[in-house]
Amino acid sequence: MADAAIKKSSGFAKKLPWLLTPVFLTLLSIGIVLLVYLLIPTHRLQNYLNIAFMDNLKITSTTAGLNIVDKNINTDVQGEMSDTGEVIFPKFGEKFATLICEDIDLTVGVYYGTTPELLALGACLSSQNKVVGDAGNVVISAHVNTYFADLSKMEVGDLVTIYTEYGIFTYEAKEAIRFEKTDKSYVVNSGTDRLTLYTCEADVLGDSDMRIGMVCTPVSKQYYVTTETKE
């Protein structure tokens, strides 16, 4: 009898880890959800929820819950333009613009939002700042080893043109900047119209804590009234 009881107890002890594993995983999942809820502001969570409603756009890939939308931004158009107009607010993960700086031979697509997935595809416009065409600070960044590799070559006086579906916006480079990654003074919203381009400072030893870039001021804002493709 004693031997049978011991064997039964031993068998239960072996099964115990398998019985507790689902409980542990459930508690871990709940903890992660609560942590995300506490760390990410509600309006940022809403941006991700809105991603599901992109049926009118071409979805090219889905990764880590993020729908990446690749749109063809035509930079070869003509038509009636106006100094005033309405901005078409992009959806998170959408390619909504093409940035061109001929002085440094730069042409790159611009995505709305800043995530590793989007930075791998092009330049990114911070969703915490203004959208191209809006009044305020428009902040665009990209990796120094890819799309902004030549940003350090940009000089004061160079022109930057951003093409969108709702207009063409031209800026002039005014001030080269260098700042620590913890310094938010160049990337916060402001009442002054400007375009802030930045990337990591190149460092052969690895990731750098410094950022470099250029502050640009608007030269012209031209919103489409009518558009047609040039022949």
Contacts in CASP RR format, 6 or more apart in sequence:
PFRMAT RR
TARGET T0000
AUTHOR 0000-0000-0000
METHOD contacts of the structure
MODEL  1
MADAAIKKSSGFAKKLPWLLTPVFLTLLSIGIVLLVYLLIPTHRLQNYLN
IAFMDNLKITSTTAGLNIVDKNINTDVQGEMSDTGEVIFPKFGEKFATLI
CEDIDLTVGVYYGTTPELLALGACLSSQNKVVGDAGNVVISAHVNTYFAD
LSKMEVGDLVTIYTEYGIFTYEAKEAIRFEKTDKSYVVNSGTDRLTLYTC
EADVLGDSDMRIGMVCTPVSKQYYVTTETKE
37 45 0 8 1.000
44 127 0 8 1.000
47 92 0 8 1.000
47 127 0 8 1.000
48 65 0 8 1.000
48 66 0 8 1.000
48 92 0 8 1.000
50 91 0 8 1.000
50 92 0 8 1.000
51 65 0 8 1.000
51 66 0 8 1.000
51 67 0 8 1.000
51 91 0 8 1.000
51 92 0 8 1.000
51 93 0 8 1.000
52 67 0 8 1.000
54 67 0 8 1.000
54 69 0 8 1.000
54 91 0 8 1.000
54 94 0 8 1.000
57 69 0 8 1.000
57 71 0 8 1.000
57 91 0 8 1.000
57 94 0 8 1.000
58 69 0 8 1.000
58 70 0 8 1.000
58 71 0 8 1.000
59 67 0 8 1.000
59 68 0 8 1.000
59 69 0 8 1.000
60 68 0 8 1.000
60 69 0 8 1.000
60 70 0 8 1.000
61 67 0 8 1.000
61 68 0 8 1.000
62 68 0 8 1.000
63 117 0 8 1.000
64 117 0 8 1.000
66 92 0 8 1.000
66 93 0 8 1.000
66 115 0 8 1.000
66 117 0 8 1.000
66 118 0 8 1.000
67 93 0 8 1.000
68 93 0 8 1.000
68 95 0 8 1.000
68 111 0 8 1.000
68 117 0 8 1.000
68 118 0 8 1.000
68 121 0 8 1.000
69 91 0 8 1.000
69 93 0 8 1.000
69 94 0 8 1.000
69 95 0 8 1.000
70 95 0 8 1.000
70 121 0 8 1.000
71 94 0 8 1.000
71 95 0 8 1.000
71 96 0 8 1.000
71 165 0 8 1.000
73 95 0 8 1.000
73 96 0 8 1.000
73 97 0 8 1.000
73 98 0 8 1.000
73 109 0 8 1.000
73 163 0 8 1.000
73 164 0 8 1.000
73 165 0 8 1.000
74 163 0 8 1.000
74 227 0 8 1.000
74 229 0 8 1.000
75 98 0 8 1.000
75 100 0 8 1.000
75 163 0 8 1.000
76 229 0 8 1.000
76 230 0 8 1.000
77 224 0 8 1.000
77 227 0 8 1.000
77 228 0 8 1.000
77 229 0 8 1.000
77 230 0 8 1.000
78 227 0 8 1.000
78 228 0 8 1.000
78 230 0 8 1.000
79 224 0 8 1.000
79 225 0 8 1.000
79 226 0 8 1.000
79 227 0 8 1.000
79 228 0 8 1.000
80 224 0 8 1.000
80 225 0 8 1.000
80 226 0 8 1.000
81 167 0 8 1.000
81 168 0 8 1.000
81 222 0 8 1.000
81 223 0 8 1.000
81 224 0 8 1.000
81 225 0 8 1.000
82 222 0 8 1.000
82 223 0 8 1.000
82 224 0 8 1.000
82 225 0 8 1.000
83 221 0 8 1.000
83 222 0 8 1.000
83 223 0 8 1.000
84 223 0 8 1.000
85 166 0 8 1.000
85 223 0 8 1.000
86 166 0 8 1.000
86 223 0 8 1.000
87 131 0 8 1.000
87 132 0 8 1.000
87 133 0 8 1.000
87 134 0 8 1.000
87 166 0 8 1.000
88 96 0 8 1.000
88 164 0 8 1.000
88 165 0 8 1.000
88 166 0 8 1.000
89 131 0 8 1.000
90 96 0 8 1.000
90 112 0 8 1.000
90 125 0 8 1.000
90 131 0 8 1.000
91 112 0 8 1.000
92 112 0 8 1.000
92 113 0 8 1.000
92 127 0 8 1.000
93 111 0 8 1.000
93 112 0 8 1.000
93 113 0 8 1.000
93 115 0 8 1.000
93 118 0 8 1.000
94 111 0 8 1.000
94 112 0 8 1.000
95 109 0 8 1.000
95 110 0 8 1.000
95 111 0 8 1.000
95 112 0 8 1.000
95 121 0 8 1.000
96 110 0 8 1.000
96 111 0 8 1.000
96 112 0 8 1.000
96 125 0 8 1.000
96 164 0 8 1.000
96 165 0 8 1.000
97 109 0 8 1.000
97 110 0 8 1.000
97 125 0 8 1.000
97 132 0 8 1.000
97 162 0 8 1.000
97 163 0 8 1.000
97 164 0 8 1.000
98 107 0 8 1.000
98 108 0 8 1.000
98 109 0 8 1.000
98 110 0 8 1.000
98 162 0 8 1.000
98 163 0 8 1.000
99 106 0 8 1.000
99 107 0 8 1.000
99 108 0 8 1.000
99 109 0 8 1.000
99 110 0 8 1.000
99 123 0 8 1.000
99 140 0 8 1.000
99 160 0 8 1.000
99 161 0 8 1.000
99 162 0 8 1.000
100 106 0 8 1.000
100 107 0 8 1.000
100 160 0 8 1.000
100 161 0 8 1.000
100 162 0 8 1.000
100 163 0 8 1.000
101 154 0 8 1.000
101 158 0 8 1.000
101 159 0 8 1.000
101 160 0 8 1.000
101 161 0 8 1.000
102 159 0 8 1.000
103 154 0 8 1.000
103 155 0 8 1.000
103 158 0 8 1.000
103 159 0 8 1.000
104 150 0 8 1.000
104 151 0 8 1.000
104 153 0 8 1.000
104 154 0 8 1.000
104 158 0 8 1.000
105 150 0 8 1.000
106 147 0 8 1.000
106 148 0 8 1.000
106 150 0 8 1.000
106 151 0 8 1.000
108 122 0 8 1.000
108 123 0 8 1.000
108 142 0 8 1.000
108 147 0 8 1.000
108 148 0 8 1.000
109 121 0 8 1.000
109 122 0 8 1.000
109 123 0 8 1.000
109 147 0 8 1.000
110 122 0 8 1.000
110 123 0 8 1.000
110 124 0 8 1.000
110 125 0 8 1.000
110 132 0 8 1.000
110 140 0 8 1.000
110 162 0 8 1.000
111 118 0 8 1.000
111 121 0 8 1.000
111 122 0 8 1.000
111 123 0 8 1.000
111 124 0 8 1.000
111 125 0 8 1.000
112 124 0 8 1.000
112 125 0 8 1.000
112 127 0 8 1.000
112 131 0 8 1.000
113 124 0 8 1.000
113 125 0 8 1.000
113 126 0 8 1.000
113 127 0 8 1.000
114 124 0 8 1.000
114 125 0 8 1.000
114 126 0 8 1.000
114 127 0 8 1.000
114 141 0 8 1.000
115 124 0 8 1.000
118 124 0 8 1.000
119 141 0 8 1.000
119 142 0 8 1.000
119 143 0 8 1.000
120 146 0 8 1.000
122 142 0 8 1.000
122 146 0 8 1.000
122 147 0 8 1.000
123 140 0 8 1.000
123 141 0 8 1.000
123 142 0 8 1.000
123 147 0 8 1.000
123 148 0 8 1.000
124 140 0 8 1.000
124 141 0 8 1.000
124 142 0 8 1.000
125 131 0 8 1.000
125 132 0 8 1.000
125 138 0 8 1.000
125 139 0 8 1.000
125 140 0 8 1.000
126 139 0 8 1.000
126 140 0 8 1.000
126 141 0 8 1.000
126 187 0 8 1.000
128 139 0 8 1.000
128 189 0 8 1.000
129 136 0 8 1.000
129 137 0 8 1.000
129 138 0 8 1.000
129 139 0 8 1.000
129 187 0 8 1.000
129 188 0 8 1.000
129 189 0 8 1.000
130 136 0 8 1.000
130 137 0 8 1.000
130 138 0 8 1.000
130 189 0 8 1.000
131 138 0 8 1.000
132 138 0 8 1.000
132 162 0 8 1.000
132 164 0 8 1.000
132 169 0 8 1.000
132 195 0 8 1.000
133 164 0 8 1.000
133 167 0 8 1.000
133 169 0 8 1.000
133 221 0 8 1.000
135 191 0 8 1.000
135 193 0 8 1.000
136 189 0 8 1.000
136 190 0 8 1.000
136 191 0 8 1.000
136 192 0 8 1.000
136 193 0 8 1.000
136 194 0 8 1.000
137 187 0 8 1.000
137 188 0 8 1.000
137 189 0 8 1.000
137 190 0 8 1.000
137 191 0 8 1.000
137 192 0 8 1.000
137 194 0 8 1.000
137 196 0 8 1.000
138 194 0 8 1.000
138 195 0 8 1.000
138 196 0 8 1.000
139 187 0 8 1.000
139 196 0 8 1.000
139 198 0 8 1.000
140 195 0 8 1.000
140 196 0 8 1.000
140 197 0 8 1.000
140 198 0 8 1.000
141 148 0 8 1.000
141 197 0 8 1.000
141 198 0 8 1.000
141 199 0 8 1.000
142 148 0 8 1.000
142 151 0 8 1.000
142 199 0 8 1.000
143 199 0 8 1.000
143 200 0 8 1.000
144 151 0 8 1.000
144 199 0 8 1.000
144 200 0 8 1.000
144 201 0 8 1.000
144 202 0 8 1.000
145 202 0 8 1.000
148 197 0 8 1.000
148 199 0 8 1.000
151 197 0 8 1.000
151 198 0 8 1.000
151 199 0 8 1.000
151 212 0 8 1.000
151 213 0 8 1.000
151 214 0 8 1.000
152 202 0 8 1.000
152 212 0 8 1.000
152 213 0 8 1.000
154 173 0 8 1.000
154 176 0 8 1.000
154 197 0 8 1.000
154 213 0 8 1.000
154 214 0 8 1.000
155 173 0 8 1.000
155 176 0 8 1.000
156 173 0 8 1.000
156 174 0 8 1.000
156 175 0 8 1.000
156 176 0 8 1.000
157 172 0 8 1.000
157 173 0 8 1.000
157 174 0 8 1.000
158 172 0 8 1.000
158 173 0 8 1.000
158 214 0 8 1.000
159 170 0 8 1.000
159 171 0 8 1.000
159 172 0 8 1.000
159 173 0 8 1.000
159 219 0 8 1.000
160 170 0 8 1.000
160 171 0 8 1.000
160 172 0 8 1.000
160 173 0 8 1.000
160 195 0 8 1.000
160 197 0 8 1.000
160 216 0 8 1.000
161 168 0 8 1.000
161 169 0 8 1.000
161 170 0 8 1.000
161 171 0 8 1.000
162 168 0 8 1.000
162 169 0 8 1.000
162 170 0 8 1.000
162 171 0 8 1.000
162 195 0 8 1.000
165 224 0 8 1.000
166 223 0 8 1.000
166 224 0 8 1.000
167 221 0 8 1.000
167 222 0 8 1.000
167 223 0 8 1.000
167 224 0 8 1.000
168 220 0 8 1.000
168 222 0 8 1.000
169 218 0 8 1.000
169 220 0 8 1.000
169 221 0 8 1.000
169 222 0 8 1.000
170 218 0 8 1.000
170 219 0 8 1.000
170 220 0 8 1.000
170 222 0 8 1.000
171 194 0 8 1.000
171 195 0 8 1.000
171 216 0 8 1.000
171 217 0 8 1.000
171 218 0 8 1.000
171 219 0 8 1.000
172 216 0 8 1.000
172 217 0 8 1.000
172 219 0 8 1.000
173 214 0 8 1.000
173 215 0 8 1.000
173 216 0 8 1.000
174 214 0 8 1.000
174 215 0 8 1.000
174 216 0 8 1.000
174 217 0 8 1.000
175 214 0 8 1.000
175 215 0 8 1.000
176 212 0 8 1.000
176 213 0 8 1.000
176 214 0 8 1.000
177 186 0 8 1.000
177 196 0 8 1.000
177 198 0 8 1.000
177 211 0 8 1.000
177 212 0 8 1.000
177 213 0 8 1.000
177 214 0 8 1.000
177 215 0 8 1.000
178 201 0 8 1.000
178 210 0 8 1.000
178 211 0 8 1.000
178 212 0 8 1.000
178 213 0 8 1.000
179 185 0 8 1.000
179 186 0 8 1.000
179 210 0 8 1.000
179 211 0 8 1.000
180 209 0 8 1.000
180 210 0 8 1.000
180 211 0 8 1.000
181 200 0 8 1.000
181 209 0 8 1.000
181 210 0 8 1.000
181 211 0 8 1.000
182 209 0 8 1.000
183 211 0 8 1.000
186 196 0 8 1.000
186 198 0 8 1.000
186 215 0 8 1.000
187 196 0 8 1.000
187 198 0 8 1.000
193 217 0 8 1.000
193 218 0 8 1.000
194 215 0 8 1.000
194 216 0 8 1.000
194 217 0 8 1.000
194 218 0 8 1.000
195 215 0 8 1.000
195 216 0 8 1.000
195 217 0 8 1.000
195 218 0 8 1.000
196 213 0 8 1.000
196 214 0 8 1.000
196 215 0 8 1.000
196 216 0 8 1.000
197 213 0 8 1.000
197 214 0 8 1.000
197 216 0 8 1.000
198 211 0 8 1.000
198 212 0 8 1.000
198 213 0 8 1.000
198 214 0 8 1.000
199 211 0 8 1.000
199 212 0 8 1.000
199 213 0 8 1.000
200 207 0 8 1.000
200 208 0 8 1.000
200 210 0 8 1.000
200 211 0 8 1.000
200 212 0 8 1.000
201 208 0 8 1.000
201 210 0 8 1.000
201 211 0 8 1.000
201 212 0 8 1.000
202 208 0 8 1.000
203 210 0 8 1.000
END
